[in-house]
Amino acid sequence: MPGAPERRSLVVVIGAGPAGLTVANILRAASVDCVVLETESREFIEQRPRAGFVEEWAVRALEERGFAEGIMARAQAHHECEFRWAGERHTFRYGELSGRRHFVYPQPLLVTDLVRAYADRAGGDIRFGVREVALHGMDTDRPAVSYTDPETGQRLRIDCAAVAGCDGARGVTRASLPAERVSVARHDYGIGWLALLAEAPPSSDCVVFGLHPRGFAAHMARGPRMTRYYLECTPGDDPDNWSYDRVWSELRTRLDAAGARPLTEGRLIEKRVLDMHNYVVEPMSYGRLHLAGDAAHLAAPIAAKGMNLALHDALLLGDALVAHCARGDGSGLRGYSDAALRRVWQYEEFSEWFSEVLHGTSSGDPFKAGTAAARLRRLFGSQSAATAFADLYIGNEVDN
């Protein structure tokens, strides 16, 4: 087997994002030996702009395990959102209907908290900047992970009992799955979003969805001094086509509505185009390898579900690994994929439905525009429709 044997660990976690770090912290708290391998530096993962909305069930689950101190101390709570459509503002108070809230806590802050909990406070083993990670024997009783040490250039190997693949859509763990043993279901929306991060205070107290014939737009707070904006654009568009003046002109046009506060402009510190698509890998386990987060599925940011799904996977997988490694109970690992996929598919379906609402006005298709308008009218005119939407939007009772 390639690589000099370095040590044995019960679990190797590949990827130090929210999923991988949550799994690692659960294992460490249960005294299950694990090693985390991450190709990027600590500084990079603690600053990388990513998602920012955490559903309340996820916050409570992290709090029960002692991992939510930062969220509880610093996060803002949101309990309503706003639709701007046909020049009018429509407030949707999902907190009153669902009894739950969103917490605004940017992913880099959560990652920083989880790294500190695992590495700095609990003394967990995490290797940053590793190169050429490879998996071996995932379908055998002798699985192992090899990698190149960034300082010495030496090829090393960690023998283990299980691997948690939490390294994202382009990571080595998903690529290691035999094509004949898995299926990948994919859905392309045929639209792009220009993702923007502005060094500017939020211009609204809640998430704003702008439904406009020129294209969808969104405003999402990322703290007291930062705001995430999205603009619908052509798939594959070049971010350089969007100058500062063009960005803010389109945002003002698409988010305009009677009585709305003017947008607070600021320096754009991120501009990238996201081609909207979803995918799901089934099953999420292969032998001793178990995927979590974007390695297993992607939910386009249409409904802010990605990080929440990653945390749901990690909580299930962490507990299943503890039961297997500490108590010899493998039932959780055997049922992990099916249990995780129930929520995955619920969130994927909701994201597709919500996309048709958000993009119908700008579709250029009178039928899609008409059905989107009908859904919005029903959302604000029917208590039962509003309650059903609120529960899905905040992630209530979606595993059944």
N, C-alpha and C positions, 0 to 999 in steps of 0.2 A: 504494500500500500504506500502511495507517495508520501514524502515528508518524514522528517525525523520525529519519532514519538516524543512529544513534550510532556503531556500529562493526560490523565483521564478525568473526565467530568461527566456527571450524570446527564446534563443538558447543555447543548451549545445553542445559544440564541444568536441568530444572524440578523443584524440590523438594529440600530439604536434610535428608532423612532418611537412614537407613543405606544405602539403594539409591543415591540421588542422590549422596551424598558419596563412596561407594565408586567409582562411575563417574568422578566428577570427579578423585579422587586417582589412579586408573589413567591417565586422560588426561594429567594434569599430569606424572606421572612419566615419561611417554613424550613430553613436550614437544608434546602436541597442544593447541592453544589452545581453551579452553572458558570459559564463563560460567555460574555457578549463580544461579538466581533462586529466592527463597524469600519467601513471603508473610508469614511470622511473623518475629519478632525472633530474634536469636541467643540471647538469654537464655531465650526461650520454648522453643526446640527443645532447648536443653541441660538443661532441667528437666522437660520433659513426660514423665510416667510412661508407660512402655510395656513391651514385652517384656523378658525378662531371661535367657533360656536360649539359648546359642549352641552349635550342634553342633560336634564336634571337627574335622570336615572343613573347616568354614567358618573356624574359628580358624586352622588350618594354612594355608589358602589366603591369609588376610589376613597371617599371619606371613611367608609367603614373599615378600610384596610390601612388607613393612616397615610394615604398618598395625596390628599387633597388640601393640605395646609395652605399652599399658595393660592389655590383657586378660592377657597373660602375667605382668605384675607384680602385678595386684590381684585377678584373678578366682578364685573358688573352683571347684574341679573336683568334679562329682558323677558317680558311677558306679553308683548304685542308686536305686530309688524304692520306695515302700511303698504297698500297697493295704490299706485298713482296711475289712473286710467282715464282717458278721455278728458283730461284736464281737471279731474277731481281726485280728492284724497279719500281713501276708504281704510279705516283702521280696523284691524282684526285682532281682537283680544283673546288670543289662544290660551293665555294663562288662566283666565276665568273659566274657560270651557274645559280645559284638560287638568287643571290643578297643578301644572308643572311649568317650569321656566327654562330658558336657555341661559347659560353662563358665557359671557364673552371673555375668553382667555386664550390668547394666541398660542398656537402650537409650540413656538420656540420657548415660551415661558413654562409650559407643561413639561417639555423635554428637559429643560434646565432643572426643574424640580425633581423629576424622576432620576436624572443622572446623579444629582446630589444625594438623593435618598439611597440609591443603590451603591454608588462608588464611594462617595465621601463619608456618608454616615454609617453605612452598613459594611463598608470594605469590600464590596463586590468586585469581581474581576471583569474589567472591560478593556478591550484592546482597540484603540483608535488607529485609523490610517492603514489598516491591513490591506494587502493586495492579493489578487489572484486566489480568491476563496474558491474552494472546490469541495463537493460532497462525494462521499464514497460509501458504498454498501448500504444505502438507505433501505433496501429490501432484504437485508440480512440481519443476523444477530450481532454483527460487529460493525456498526456504522461509525464513521469518522468524518472529521472536517479538517482539511489542510489549508494553509494560507502562507503567504510570504511575509515575514516580519519586516516592517518598514525601515527599521534602524539597521539591522544586520544583513538583510537580504536573504536570510536563511529560510528554507522551506520547513515548516513545522506542521505537526499533526496533533489533533486532539481526538482521542477515542472517547466515545460517549454512548449513552443509551437512547437518546432522542435528540432531534434537532427542531427548533422552532424557527421557521422561515418567515422573517418579518422585514425583509429588505426591499419591499416595493415592487412595482411593476417591471422594472428593468433589472431586478436582482438575480443573483445566481440560483436561488432556491426554486423560483418558478421555472427557470430555464432547465433545471435538473429533472423536472418531471418527465417521464417517458410519454411521448405523444400518444401512444396507444393505450395508456392507462388513465388518461384524463380527457375531459371535454372542456372547451372554452366557448361559452356563449357570449356574443358581443352584439352591442347595439350602437350604431352611429346616428347621431342626431342630425348631422348635415349642417351644423352651425358652429361658429366659433365664438368664444368670449375673449375679449381683451381684458386681462386681469391687471388691475392697477393698484398700487399701494401708494397712498398720498400722505405726505408729511403735513397733515392738516387735521384739526379737530373735527369730530363728527358734526354733520349738519342736521342731524335728527337724533332723537333719543331712541330710535328703534331701527330695525332693518327696513329698508324701503325697496320695493319692487316697482320699477317703472315700465309700464306696458305702452309702447308707442309705435306708430307705424314705421318710424325710422329704425327701430330696433329696440330690443330689451335693454334695460340698464338697472343697476342695483347699487345700493349704498349700504355698507356694513361697518359698524364701528370696530376698531381694533385697539381700543384704549383711548385715553383722554386726548392724545395728540396724533393718532394715526387712524386712517380710514381706508378700508378696502372698497374699491369700486369695480364694477364690471360693465362692459359695453359689448353688446352683440356685434359680431363682425363676420366677415367671410372666413370660412375654415382655411387655415394655412396663411392667413394674412401676415404681413410683416409688421412687427411692432413699430418699426421706424417710420411706417406710413402715418403714424399717429403722433403728430406734434403736440406740444403742450397746449397750444391754442385750440387745436382740433378736439383734443380730449375734453377739455373743459367746456367747449361750445356744445359738444354732443351731450355731455352729462347734464348741462343746464337745460337743454331742449327736452331730453327724454325723461328727466325727473321733474319737469315743471308741472305744477298743479296749483289751483287756487289756494291761497293761504300758506303755501309752503315757504319755509325759510330759505333764503339764498344759500347756495353752496359755498362753503369755505374752501377756497383754493389753497394749494400748497405744492411743494416740489414733489414730483413723481419719482419715487425711489425704486419702483419696479414696474415694468411693462413687459408682459408676455402673452402670447396668444394660446389659448387652450382650445383644442378641437374637442367638442363635446361628444363623449362616448362612454359607454359602460361595458364592463365585462365581468363574467363570473367563471371561476375555475371549479369544476366538480370532478371528483371529490377534493376537499381541501387537505386531505391526508394521503400519503403514499408511504407505506412501510413505517419507518421511524421518523419520517419527515412530516411536519404539520405546519401548514401555511396560516398566516394571519395578516389582516390588513390588506394593503394594496397588492401584496404578492398573490393574494387569492381572489381579489375582486376590486373593481373600481366603480364608484358612484360619482358621476360628474357633479361638480359643486352646485348644481341646480337647487338642491334642497339641503345643503350643508350636512350631509350624512357621512362623509368619508371618515373623519376622525372618530366619530361615534361608533361606526361599524368596527373600526380597528380596535377600539377599546373593548367592545363587546366580545370580539374574537379573543382578545388577550385575557380577559377575565375568565372565559370558559377554558381556554387552553392552559392558563397558569394553574387553575384548580385541578384540571385533569392530569397535568404533569406531576403535581404534588401528590395526588392520590396514587398515581402509578409508581413514582420513584420512592415515596416515603412509606406507602402502605401496601404496595403490590396490587392495587386495584386498578385494572386497566379498562374498566367499563367507560370511564369518562373520555379517554382517548379514542376508544372504538366509536363512541357516539358523538365525538366532537364535530366532525364535518356536518353531519345532519343537523345538529343543534344550531350551529353557527349559520348554516345556509337558510334556515327558516327566516331569520331576521334579515339576512342579506337580500333575499328575494322580495320580502315586503318593502324594504327600502328602495330596491331597484324599481319596483312597480310604481311606488309613490313618486320617485324622481321622474319617471317617464310621463306619468299623469300630470305632474306639476309643470313639466316642460311644455306640454301642450297648452297649458293656461298662460304661461309666461311669454311664449313665442308666437301664439296664434295671431295677435294683433299685427305683428311685423312679418307674417309668413308670406304675404302677397296672395294668399289663397282665401277667397271669401268664405268657403266652408269652414276652414280651420279658425278663421277669425270669428265666425258666428258661433261655433261651438265653444270657443274660449270665452266669449262674452256670456254665453248661457251658463257656463260653469261659475263664472264670477258672480253673476246675479244670484244663482242658487246658493253660493257660499255666503252671501250677505243677506239672503232672504229666507233661508231655511235653518232652523236651529239644529236639526238632526244632521244636515250636511255640514254645517259649521263645526259641530262637535266631532264628527268623523274626521274632518280635515285636521282639526287641532290635535287629535290623538296621534295621527300619523306624522304630523309636522314635528311634534315633540317626542315621538317614539314611545308612546304609551301602548302597552299590551299588544305588541306586534309579533310576538313569537308563536302565537297560536295558529 
